[in-house]
Amino acid sequence: MDYLQIGKIVNTVGVRGEIKIYPTTDDPKRFSLLSEIETLDTKGIKKVFAIEKVRYQKNLVIMKLSGVDDMDTATGLRGYTIIVDRANALPLDEDQYYIADLIELDVTTEEGQKLGVIADVLQTGANDVYVVRPEVGKDILIPAIKQCVINVDVAGGKVVVRLMEGLMP
C-alpha cells in the first residue's frame, strides 16, 4: 500500500461547510502541518482539497476545506478516508508499526503453533489489541504489549506471540 489512512470524515459542523474528522493517527495535531488533504471517496477515487482552517474539538479534528462552503457539499464528503503518502508519513519510534503493515501478517506462538492472521488492530487507549483471525473458530484478541508480542517481522510477514492465560477463545 502506497498510502496510509490518517482519518475519516464522519460528519459536518454548522452550515459553512466545515467537516468533522475522526483521526486514525497517533498524533492528531499532524493535521495542522498539512496545507492540503488527499482523500479517497467511497468508490476509492482520490480527491485533493486545500485546507483553509484546522481546529480541534475533544478527540476530533474540525476542518474547513477550500471549495466546500456549505453543509450540503460537506455532507457529500461524509465517509471519505483521509490518506497520506508513505513518504509524508510521520516517522515511527522503535517497536511501532503502521496498522496497514500489520494487517494480514501471520501470527504464531513461540512454540510455532499457527494462530491465524491479523485481521484488525483495535486502538483501546491503554494499548493496541491485535485481532487474530484463525482459519476456523473465533477471533483471538492479543494485547500489543511486550509480554505478549515477542517479535514483529513486517518484511518477513509474521508475528510471534506468547499467549497469556485466558487469551484463547
Secondary structure, DSSP 4 states (H G I P E B T S, - for coil): --EEEEEEEEEEETTTTEEEEEE-SS-GGGGGG-SEEEEE-TTS-EEEEEEEEEEEETTEEEEEETT--SHHHHHTTTTPEEEEEGGGSPPPPTT---HHHHTT-EEEETT--EEEEEEEEEE-SSSEEEEEE-SSS--EEEE-STTTEEEEETTTTEEEE-PPTT---
